[in-house]
Amino acid sequence: MTKTHYKALQEALRTAGRYETPPEARPRRPARKSALHSIRCAKVVALDIVGRCCCHYLRGVFDYEKWAQACMASIHFAEGIGSVVTFEGFGQRAAHDGPVVYVSNHMSTFETMVYPAALTTFGKIAIILKKSLTDIPVVGPTARAVGCIAVTRKNARDDLKAVLEQGAVSIANGLSVLIFPQGTRQPVFESRRFNSLGAKLAERASVPLVPIAVQSDFLEVGKWRWLRDFGAVDPSRPVRFACGPVLAPDLGGKKMHEQSVAFIAGKLAAWGLPSNPG
C-alpha cells in the first residue's frame, strides 16, 4: 500500500480542486470498527503530529511546510485502515489569490489534524483554538509559532474581540484564518449554534468567506469525558471535505453567514447526514 505524499495532495487540490484516496493507497481489506483503532488514532495525533511539530519547534526548524507534512499522518491513518478520504470543490479556492476566512462545521478531532495539510496548499493559515491547548508547555509555543489564535470559550465578548483584532492582524500579514463557529464537536449540524464570527471577521478584514463542510464521523466522540477526543473508529465511513463558494465581502456579513450555513447544511444533507436547522 502506497502512502500519498502531502505535496501530491496539495498539487491535486491546487490543479484539479479535488482528491480521492487512490487505489494504491487502499488496503485490500478495510479494518473493522473497533475501539482499538482509537488508540492508534491517539498515537497519530499525540506522537506523529503534535510530538513531531514540537520537536521541530525545539530544534528551531518548525514552519508551515513541516506542519503540513506532519498533519498528513492523519490522512495516512484514515486511508491505512480503509476509510476513503475525499476533497471536492477546492478549485474555487485555488482560483482566488489571497487570504480568506474559512468556516467549517466541527464533527470530530480529526479535521483539526487534516486542515493544516490541506489548507496550506493556498497559503499560510491561522487556526482559532482553545486557550487551554496553548497553555500546555511546548505545545503552546509551537501552536503560536504558526499563528494560532487562542480563545477561552468562557467569555464570548473577550473571544469576539480577540478573534476580530488578532484575526485582522493575521489577515493583514497574508494569513488565512480558520474558525470552527460551533465551538465544540457536534455530530449533528445545528445552524443556530454556528455563530457568525467568521463572517464578522471576513467583513471587517474585507476578505472573502469560504465555508467548508466536513464529514469525519468515522472517529466517534468518546463516551468518557476524559477520552471524548478519541472514540471508536469505523473505517466503513468515508472522510469528506467539500469547499464551498468564495463569498465576496461586499455581500455583507449577514449574507455571507447565511450562505455559508446553507452550503454546509446542504452538503451534509446530500451526504445523508442529519442536521437541525435550529
TORTI-886729 format. One record per residue: residue in one letter; x, y, z of N, C-alpha, C, O in turn. Coordinates in steps of 0.1 Angstrom, whole numbers, padded with zeros to 4 digits, always signed. Each point is the difference from the previous one (the first is absolute). Layout:
AXYZXYZXYZXYZ/...
***
This chain:
M+0008-0012+0000-0008+0012+0000+0009+0012+0000+0009+0002+0009/T-0011+0007-0018+0008+0012-0002-0007+0012+0007-0012+0002-0002/K+0020+0006+0010-0006+0012+0006+0002+0012-0009+0010+0002-0007/T-0021+0006+0007+0000+0012-0007+0009+0011+0007-0001+0002+0011/H+0010+0004-0019+0009+0010+0006-0009+0013+0001-0008+0003-0008/Y+0011+0005+0018-0008+0012+0002+0001+0010-0011-0009+0007-0003/K+0020-0007-0004+0002+0008-0012-0009-0004-0012-0005+0008-0008/A+0002-0022+0008-0009-0005-0011-0014+0004+0003-0008+0004-0009/L+0004-0004+0022-0013+0005+0004-0002+0014-0003-0010+0004-0006/Q+0020+0004+0009-0001+0015-0003+0000+0003-0015-0007+0009-0004/E+0014-0017-0003+0001+0002-0015-0014-0003-0006-0005+0007-0009/A-0001-0018+0015-0014-0004-0005-0010+0011+0003-0008+0003-0008/L+0009+0003+0020-0010+0010+0004+0003+0013-0008-0010+0007-0004/R+0022-0004+0001+0004+0012-0007-0004+0000-0015-0005+0009-0005/T+0007-0021-0001-0002-0001-0014-0014-0006-0004-0007+0005-0010/A+0003-0015+0017-0013-0006-0003-0012+0004+0009-0011-0002-0003/G+0015+0007+0015-0010+0004+0009-0006-0011+0008-0010+0002+0008/R+0015-0014-0010-0005-0011+0007+0010-0011+0003+0011+0000-0007/Y-0014-0009+0016+0009-0011+0003-0009-0012+0005-0009+0003+0007/E+0013-0015-0011-0007-0012+0006+0011-0010+0002+0009-0002-0009/T-0010-0005+0020+0010-0011+0003+0002-0009-0012-0009-0006-0005/P+0021+0006-0001+0003-0008-0012+0000-0015+0004+0002-0004+0011/P-0005-0004-0021-0001-0015+0002+0013-0005+0007-0001-0009+0009/E+0012+0014-0013+0013-0006+0006+0002+0004+0015+0008-0005+0006/A-0016+0015-0001+0001+0004+0014-0011-0007+0008-0001+0003+0012/R-0006-0012-0018-0011-0007+0008+0004-0014+0003+0006-0007-0008/P-0009+0002+0020+0003-0013+0004-0009-0010-0007-0011+0003-0004/R+0016-0016+0003-0008-0010-0007-0013-0002+0008-0011-0002-0006/R+0012+0002+0019-0012-0003+0008-0001+0011+0011+0009+0001+0008/P-0019+0008-0009-0002+0010+0010-0001-0006+0014-0006-0010+0001/A+0011+0017+0008-0001-0005+0014-0014+0001+0005-0009+0008-0006/R+0006-0015+0016-0014+0001+0006+0000+0011+0011+0010+0004+0005/K-0023+0000-0002-0002+0010+0010+0006-0006+0013-0003-0011+0004/S+0011+0019+0003+0006-0004+0013+0004+0012+0008+0005+0010-0005/A-0007-0011+0018+0005+0010+0009+0016+0000+0001+0006+0010+0004/L+0000-0022-0008+0014+0000+0000+0006+0010-0010+0012+0004+0002/H-0019-0002-0013+0005+0010-0010+0001+0014+0006+0008+0008-0004/S-0016-0005+0015+0001+0013+0006+0013+0002+0007+0005+0011+0001/I+0001-0022+0004+0014+0000+0006+0010+0004-0011+0009+0008+0002/R-0011-0014-0014+0009+0003-0011-0001+0014-0004+0010+0007-0003/C-0023-0002+0003-0002+0014-0005+0006+0009+0010+0005+0011-0003/A-0007-0014+0016+0006+0009+0011+0015+0000-0002+0007+0011+0002/K-0001-0022-0005+0015+0000-0002+0004+0008-0012+0010+0008+0001/V-0018-0008-0012+0003+0008-0011-0001+0015+0003+0009+0008-0003/V-0019-0004+0011-0001+0014+0003+0010+0004+0010+0007+0011-0002/A-0005-0019+0013+0010+0004+0011+0014-0001-0004+0008+0009+0003/L-0004-0019-0011+0014-0002-0003+0004+0004-0014+0009+0008-0002/D-0017-0013-0008+0004+0002-0014-0002+0015-0004+0007+0005-0008/I-0017+0001+0014-0003+0014-0004+0005+0010+0011+0009+0008-0003/V-0016-0008+0015+0004+0010+0010+0015-0002+0004+0007+0010+0001/G-0004-0023+0002+0014-0002+0004+0010+0004-0010+0011+0006+0003/R-0013-0009-0016+0009+0004-0010+0001+0015-0002+0011+0005-0002/C-0022+0001+0003+0000+0015-0002+0007+0006+0012+0008+0010-0002/C-0010-0015+0014+0007+0006+0011+0015-0002-0001+0008+0008+0004/C-0004-0020-0009+0015-0003-0002+0006+0010-0010+0011+0005+0002/H-0018-0003-0013+0004+0010-0010+0002+0014+0007+0009+0007-0003/Y-0019-0004+0011+0000+0014+0006+0012+0001+0010+0007+0010-0001/L-0004-0020+0009+0011+0000+0009+0013+0001-0007+0010+0005+0005/R-0009-0011-0017+0012+0000-0008+0001+0013-0008+0010+0003-0007/G-0020+0006+0007+0000+0012-0007-0003-0001-0015+0004+0009-0007/V-0010-0020+0003-0002-0002-0014-0015-0001-0004-0003-0005-0011/F-0006+0008+0020-0014-0002-0002-0005+0011-0009+0002+0012+0003/D-0010-0016-0013-0006+0010-0009-0013-0006-0006-0003-0011+0004/Y-0003+0018-0013-0013-0005-0005+0002-0012-0009-0009-0009+0000/E+0020+0007-0007+0002-0012-0008+0001-0012+0009-0005-0010-0003/K+0013+0011+0014+0001-0011+0009-0013-0003+0008-0003-0011+0003/W-0005+0021-0001-0013-0001+0006-0009-0008-0009-0006-0010+0004/A+0006+0013-0017-0008-0007-0010+0004-0015-0001-0008-0009-0001/Q+0021+0008+0000+0006-0014-0001-0004-0009+0011-0003-0011-0001/A+0004+0017+0014-0003-0008+0012-0015-0004+0000-0004-0011+0003/C-0005+0021-0007-0014-0002+0001-0005-0010-0011-0011-0005+0001/M+0019+0002-0011-0004-0009-0010-0001-0014+0006-0006-0009-0006/A+0012+0007+0018-0001-0013+0007-0014-0004+0003-0004-0011+0001/S-0005+0022+0001-0014-0003+0003-0007-0006-0012-0008-0010+0002/I+0011+0014-0014-0006-0005-0012+0006-0014-0002-0008-0009-0004/H+0021+0007+0006+0006-0014-0001-0007-0010+0009-0002-0011-0004/F-0002+0016+0016-0006-0009+0010-0014-0004-0006-0003-0012+0000/A-0005+0021-0004-0013-0003-0005+0000-0009-0012-0007-0010-0001/E+0016+0013-0008+0001-0008-0012+0006-0014+0003-0004-0010-0006/G+0013+0010+0015+0006-0013+0004-0009-0010+0006+0002-0012-0001/I-0013+0016+0007-0010-0009+0006-0012-0003-0009-0009-0007+0003/G+0009+0014-0015-0010-0003-0010-0010+0011-0002-0009-0002-0009/S+0010+0013+0016-0010+0011-0003+0004+0008-0012+0012+0003-0002/V-0021+0000-0007+0003+0008-0012-0001+0015+0003-0010+0004+0005/V+0021+0003-0007+0000+0014+0002-0002+0008-0013+0007-0003-0009/T-0016+0012+0009-0002+0008-0012-0001+0015+0004-0004+0004+0010/F+0009+0004-0020-0001+0014+0001-0007+0005-0014+0004-0006-0010/E-0013+0015+0011-0007+0004-0012-0002+0016+0000-0001+0005+0011/G+0000+0001-0022-0004+0014-0001+0011+0010+0003-0002+0012+0001/F+0015-0017+0000+0010+0009+0004+0006+0008-0012+0009+0009+0002/G-0014-0011-0014+0003+0008-0011-0004+0014+0002+0007+0009-0005/Q-0018-0007+0012-0005+0014+0002+0010+0007+0009+0003+0012-0002/R+0003-0019+0012+0010+0007+0009+0013+0002-0008+0006+0010+0002/A-0002-0019-0010+0012+0001-0008+0000+0012-0009+0010+0006-0004/A-0022-0003-0001-0001+0011-0010+0001+0014+0007+0002+0010-0007/H-0003-0010+0020+0001+0013+0008+0014+0001+0005+0005-0008+0007/D+0001+0020-0010+0013+0002+0005+0000+0010+0012-0004+0011-0001/G+0008-0016+0013+0000+0008+0011-0007-0006+0012-0006-0011-0001/P+0007+0016+0013-0005-0006+0012-0015+0001+0000-0007+0008-0006/V+0001-0017+0014-0015-0001+0001-0002-0004+0015+0009-0003+0008/V-0022+0003-0004-0004-0006+0012-0008-0012-0003-0010+0000-0007/Y+0015-0012+0013-0007-0012-0002-0009-0003+0012+0004+0003+0011/V-0016-0008-0013-0009-0004+0010-0004-0015-0002-0003-0003-0012/S+0004-0005+0022-0003-0014-0002-0008-0006+0011+0001+0005+0012/N-0010-0014-0015-0006-0008+0011+0010-0008+0007+0011-0003-0006/H-0014-0001+0018+0010-0007+0008-0006-0013+0005-0008-0001+0010/M+0012-0011-0016-0007-0012+0003+0009-0009+0009-0006-0007+0008/S+0019+0008-0009+0009-0008+0009+0014+0007+0000+0002+0010-0006/T+0006-0016+0014+0014+0005+0002+0008-0001-0013+0009+0007-0003/F-0014-0016-0006+0008-0004-0012+0003+0012-0009+0011+0001-0005/E-0022+0007+0002+0002+0010-0010+0010+0011+0004+0006+0007-0008/T-0004-0005+0022+0010+0010+0004+0014-0005-0004+0009+0009-0001/M-0007-0022+0000+0013-0005-0004+0002+0000-0016+0011+0000-0004/V-0022-0001-0003+0001+0000-0014+0001+0013-0007+0008+0002-0009/Y-0014+0008+0015-0001+0014-0007+0014+0006-0002+0002+0006-0011/P+0008-0007+0020+0013+0006-0004+0006-0006-0012+0006+0007-0008/A-0008-0021+0006+0006-0006-0012-0007+0005-0013+0006+0001-0010/A-0019+0001+0011-0008+0004-0012+0000+0015-0003+0003+0004-0011/L-0006+0004+0022-0002+0014-0003+0013+0008-0002+0000+0011-0006/T+0011-0016+0011+0013+0007-0003+0003-0001-0015+0010+0006-0005/T-0017-0014-0003+0001+0000-0014-0001+0014-0006+0006+0003-0010/F-0015+0005+0017-0003+0013-0006+0006+0011+0008-0004+0012-0001/G+0014-0015+0010+0007+0010+0008-0001-0003+0014-0006-0010+0005/K+0013+0019+0003+0000-0002+0014-0013+0002+0007-0009+0007-0005/I+0006-0015+0016-0012+0001+0007+0002+0002+0015+0010-0004+0005/A-0020+0011+0001+0000+0001+0015-0013-0006+0004-0011+0003-0005/I+0012-0012+0015-0012-0008+0005-0004+0006+0013+0008+0002+0009/I-0021+0000-0007-0006+0004+0013-0001-0013+0008-0007-0009-0004/L+0013+0009+0016+0000-0012+0009-0002+0004+0014+0001+0012+0004/K-0004-0022+0004-0002+0002+0015+0013+0005+0007+0011-0006-0003/K-0013+0015+0012+0012+0005+0007+0006-0010+0009+0012+0000+0002/S-0020-0010+0002+0006-0011+0009+0011-0007-0008+0009-0006+0006/L-0010+0005-0019+0010-0007-0008+0013+0008+0000+0011-0006+0000/T-0012+0019-0001+0012+0008-0001+0006+0002+0014+0012+0005+0001/D-0018-0010+0009+0005+0001+0014+0009-0012+0002+0008-0001+0010/I-0008-0009-0018+0008-0012+0001+0015+0003-0003+0002+0006-0011/P+0007-0009+0020+0014+0003-0003+0005-0006-0014-0004-0011-0003/V+0011+0018-0004+0006-0003-0013-0012+0000-0011+0002+0006-0011/V-0013-0013+0014-0011+0000-0010-0005+0014-0003-0002+0004-0011/G+0001+0004+0022-0005+0014-0002+0009+0008-0009-0004+0006-0010/P+0017-0005+0013+0009+0008-0008+0001-0005-0014+0002+0007-0010/T-0003-0021+0008+0000-0005-0013-0012+0004-0008+0001+0004-0012/A-0013-0004+0018-0012+0005-0007+0001+0015-0003-0005+0004-0011/R+0010+0003+0020+0001+0015-0003+0010+0003-0011-0001+0010-0007/A+0011-0019+0005+0010+0002-0010-0006+0000-0014+0006+0005-0009/V-0018-0012+0008-0006+0000-0014-0013+0008+0001-0009-0002-0008/G+0009+0012+0017-0011+0010+0000-0013-0004+0006-0010+0008-0001/C+0009-0019+0008-0013-0004+0006-0004+0011+0010+0008+0006+0007/I-0021-0004-0006-0006+0011+0008-0009-0007+0011-0008-0008-0003/A+0011+0011+0015-0006-0007+0012-0013+0008+0004+0000+0012+0001/V-0010-0020+0002-0013+0006+0007-0003-0009+0012+0003-0012+0000/T-0010+0019+0009-0003-0008+0013-0012-0008-0001-0001-0010+0007/R-0009+0014-0016-0013-0007-0001-0008+0002+0014-0009-0008+0002/K+0013+0018+0006-0007+0002+0012-0006+0014+0000-0011+0002+0006/N+0018+0007-0013-0006+0014+0000-0001+0004-0015+0009+0003-0007/A-0022-0004+0002-0002+0003-0014+0004+0013-0005+0005+0001-0011/R-0006+0009+0020+0004+0014-0004+0015+0001-0002+0005+0005-0010/D+0003-0011+0019+0014+0000-0001+0005-0008-0012+0009+0003-0007/D-0016-0015+0005+0004-0008-0012-0002+0007-0013+0008+0000-0009/L-0020+0007+0009-0003+0008-0012+0011+0010-0003+0004+0002-0011/K-0001+0005+0021+0011+0011-0001+0013-0006-0005+0007+0005-0008/A-0003-0016+0014+0013-0007-0003+0000-0004-0015+0010+0002-0007/V-0021-0008+0003+0000-0005-0014-0001+0011-0010+0007+0000-0010/L-0015+0010+0013-0001+0011-0010+0013+0008+0000+0005+0004-0011/E+0002-0002+0022+0012+0008+0000+0012-0008-0005+0007+0004-0009/Q-0005-0016+0015+0012-0008-0004-0002-0006-0013+0009-0001-0008/G-0022-0003+0004-0002-0005-0013+0002+0010-0011+0006-0003-0010/A-0010+0015+0013+0003+0011-0010+0015+0002-0002+0004+0003-0012/V+0003-0003+0022+0015+0001-0001+0006-0012-0008+0008+0003-0009/S-0013-0015+0012+0005-0011-0008-0003+0001-0015+0009-0002-0008/I-0021+0006+0005-0004+0002-0014+0008+0011-0006+0004-0001-0012/A-0001+0012+0019+0008+0011-0005+0014-0005-0003+0007+0005-0009/N-0003-0015+0016+0014-0006-0002+0000-0011-0011+0010-0007-0001/G-0022+0005-0005-0001-0010-0011-0004-0014+0004+0000-0009-0009/L-0005+0007+0021-0005-0013+0005-0015-0001-0002-0007+0010+0003/S+0002-0021-0007-0014-0003+0001-0003-0005+0014+0009-0004+0007/V-0021+0005-0003-0004-0003+0014-0011-0011-0001-0010+0001-0007/L+0012-0012+0015-0010-0011+0001-0007+0001+0013+0006+0000+0011/I-0020+0000-0012-0008+0001+0012-0010-0012+0000-0006-0003-0010/F+0004-0003+0022-0011-0010+0002-0011+0007+0008+0000+0000+0012/P-0010+0007-0019-0010+0008+0007-0008-0008+0010-0006+0006+0009/Q+0005-0019-0010-0008-0008+0010+0007+0000+0013-0006-0002+0011/G+0019+0004-0011+0008+0000+0013+0004-0013+0004+0012-0002+0004/T-0021-0008-0003+0003-0013+0004-0005-0010-0010-0007+0003-0009/R+0011-0016+0010-0004-0010-0009-0014-0003+0001-0006-0001+0011/Q-0001+0000-0023-0014-0004+0000-0003-0010-0012+0002+0004-0011/P-0006-0016+0015-0002-0010-0011-0012+0004-0009-0001-0004-0011/V-0008+0012+0016-0012+0005-0007+0002+0015-0002+0001+0007+0010/F-0002-0002-0022+0002+0014-0003-0012+0008+0004-0011-0003-0005/E+0012+0013+0014-0010+0008+0004+0003+0015-0004+0010+0006+0005/S-0017-0001-0015+0003+0013-0005-0001+0011+0010+0008+0010+0000/R-0016-0011+0010-0001+0010+0011+0012+0001+0008+0003+0010+0007/R+0005-0021-0006+0012+0000+0008+0012+0004-0009+0012+0000+0006/F-0014+0002-0018+0011+0004-0009+0000+0015-0001-0007+0007-0008/N+0016-0001+0017-0001+0015+0002+0006+0007-0012+0006-0006-0009/S-0008+0019+0008+0004+0008-0011+0014+0007+0001+0003+0010-0007/L+0005-0015+0016+0013+0006+0003+0009+0000-0013+0006+0010-0002/G-0006-0020-0005+0008-0001-0012-0005+0011-0010+0009+0006-0006/A-0022-0005+0004-0005+0011-0009+0004+0014+0005+0003+0008-0008/K-0004-0006+0021+0004+0013+0006+0014+0003-0003+0004+0011-0004/L+0005-0021+0005+0014+0002-0002+0003+0003-0015+0007+0009-0003/A-0014-0017-0006+0002+0002-0014-0004+0014-0004+0006+0006-0008/E-0018-0002+0013-0005+0014-0004+0010+0010+0005+0003+0010-0007/R+0002-0011+0020+0008+0010+0006+0014+0001-0008+0005+0011-0002/A+0000-0023-0002+0013+0000-0007-0001+0001-0015+0010+0001-0007/S-0023+0000+0002-0002+0002-0014+0006-0012-0008+0007+0003-0011/V-0009-0015+0015+0005-0012-0007-0012-0009-0002-0010+0001+0008/P+0010-0011-0017-0011-0009-0002-0001-0010+0011+0009-0003+0008/L-0021-0002-0007-0004-0010+0010-0001-0013-0008-0007+0000-0010/V+0013-0011+0014-0001-0013-0007-0004-0011+0010+0007-0003+0009/P-0020-0002-0011-0004-0011+0008+0005-0013-0004+0002-0003-0012/I+0000-0006+0021+0005-0014-0003-0009-0010+0008-0001+0002+0013/A-0005-0011-0019-0008-0011+0006+0009-0012+0002+0008-0004-0009/V-0009-0002+0021+0009-0011+0003-0009-0012+0006-0009+0003+0008/Q+0012-0015-0012-0005-0012+0006+0012-0007+0005+0008-0006-0007/S-0007+0005+0020+0011-0008+0006-0005-0009+0012+0007-0002+0009/D-0020-0002-0011-0005-0008+0011+0005-0015+0000-0005-0008+0007/F+0015+0005-0016+0006-0013+0002+0007-0001+0013+0002-0011+0005/L+0002+0023+0001+0005+0001+0013-0011+0005+0009-0003+0012+0000/E-0002-0021+0008-0011+0004+0009+0004+0007+0012+0012-0001+0004/V-0021+0009+0002+0003+0007+0013+0001-0011+0011-0009-0008+0000/G+0019+0009+0008+0001-0010+0011-0011+0001+0010-0006+0010+0002/K+0003-0021+0005-0011-0001+0010+0004+0006+0013-0008+0005+0008/W+0021-0005-0005+0005+0005+0013+0005+0014-0002+0007+0003-0010/R-0009+0006+0020+0003+0014-0001+0015+0002-0004+0003+0009-0008/W+0006-0017+0015+0014+0002-0002+0006-0006-0012+0011+0001-0004/L-0020-0008-0004+0004-0007-0012-0009+0004-0012-0002-0008-0009/R-0005+0019+0010-0009+0004-0010+0006+0003-0014-0007-0001-0010/D+0020+0004+0010+0006+0003-0013+0002-0013-0008+0001+0001-0012/F-0001-0013+0018+0003-0012-0007-0009-0011+0003+0002-0008+0009/G-0013+0008-0016-0010-0011+0002+0003-0011-0010+0011-0001-0005/A-0020-0008+0003+0002-0011-0009+0002+0005-0014-0005+0010-0004/V+0012-0018-0004+0003+0004-0014-0007-0010-0010+0001-0012+0002/D-0009+0017-0011-0007-0009-0010+0005+0003-0014-0004+0010-0006/P+0013-0018+0001+0006+0002-0013-0009-0001-0012+0003+0004-0011/S-0016-0009+0014-0009-0001-0011-0006+0014-0004-0006+0001-0010/R+0008+0008+0019-0006+0014-0002+0011+0008-0008+0012+0000+0004/P-0016+0007-0014+0009+0008-0007+0004+0013+0007-0007+0004+0010/V+0018+0002-0013+0004+0013+0005-0001+0010-0012+0007-0002-0010/R-0015+0012+0012-0003+0009-0011+0002+0015+0003-0003+0004+0012/F+0009+0003-0021+0001+0015+0001-0005+0006-0012+0005-0003-0011/A-0014+0012+0012-0006+0007-0012+0002+0015+0002-0005+0006+0009/C+0012+0001-0018+0002+0014+0000-0011+0007-0007-0004-0004-0011/G-0002+0014+0017-0011+0008-0005+0005+0012-0008+0012+0001-0003/P-0021+0007-0001+0003+0012-0008+0009+0010+0007-0001+0001+0013/V+0009+0007-0020+0007+0011+0006-0009+0012+0000-0003+0006-0010/L-0002-0003+0022-0010+0010+0002+0006+0014+0002+0007+0002+0009/A-0010+0007-0018+0007+0013+0000-0005+0008+0012-0012+0000+0003/P+0021+0008+0003-0003+0008+0011-0011+0011-0002-0007+0004+0009/D+0006+0000-0022-0011+0010-0002-0014-0005+0001-0009+0007-0001/L+0008-0020+0003-0014-0006+0003-0005+0005+0013-0012+0000+0003/G+0022+0003+0006-0004+0004+0014+0001-0013+0009-0002-0011-0005/G+0004+0014+0017+0002-0011+0010-0012-0009+0001+0001-0013+0001/K-0013+0018-0001-0012-0008+0002-0002-0009-0012-0003-0012+0003/K+0004+0016-0015-0002-0008-0012+0011-0011-0001-0002-0011-0003/M+0015+0015+0006+0011-0010+0000-0003-0011+0010+0002-0012-0003/H-0006+0016+0015-0003-0010+0010-0012-0009-0004+0002-0013+0001/E-0012+0018-0006-0012-0008-0005+0004-0009-0011-0005-0012+0000/Q+0012+0016-0009+0004-0008-0012+0010-0011+0005+0000-0011-0006/S+0008+0014+0016+0009-0010+0005-0007-0011+0007+0002-0012-0002/V-0012+0015+0010-0008-0009+0007-0008-0009-0010-0001-0012+0002/A-0005+0019-0012-0007-0008-0010+0008-0010-0008-0004-0011-0002/F+0017+0015-0001+0008-0009-0007+0004-0012+0008-0002-0011-0004/I+0006+0013+0017+0004-0011+0008-0012-0009+0003+0001-0012-0001/A-0013+0018+0005-0011-0008+0002-0005-0008-0012-0003-0012+0001/G+0004+0018-0013-0004-0007-0012+0010-0011-0004-0005-0011-0004/K+0018+0013+0006+0009-0010-0003-0001-0012+0010+0001-0012-0005/L-0003+0014+0017-0002-0010+0010-0012-0009-0003+0000-0012+0001/A-0011+0019-0005-0012-0006-0004+0002-0009-0013-0005-0011+0000/A+0013+0016-0009+0003-0008-0012+0008-0012+0003-0001-0010-0007/W+0009+0010+0018+0007-0011+0004-0008-0010+0009+0005-0010+0004/G-0018+0014-0002-0008-0009+0008+0002+0002+0015-0003-0009+0008/L+0008+0020-0004+0003+0002+0015-0011+0009+0006-0005+0009-0007/P+0001-0011+0019-0011+0008+0006+0005+0014+0003+0012+0002+0003/S-0021+0007-0003+0003+0014+0004-0013+0006+0007-0011-0005-0003/N+0013+0015+0011-0011+0006+0007+0000+0015-0003+0010+0007+0004/P-0019-0002-0011+0000+0015-0004-0001+0009+0012+0004+0011+0000/G-0008-0017+0012-0001+0008+0012-0010+0011-0001-0002+0008+0009/
***
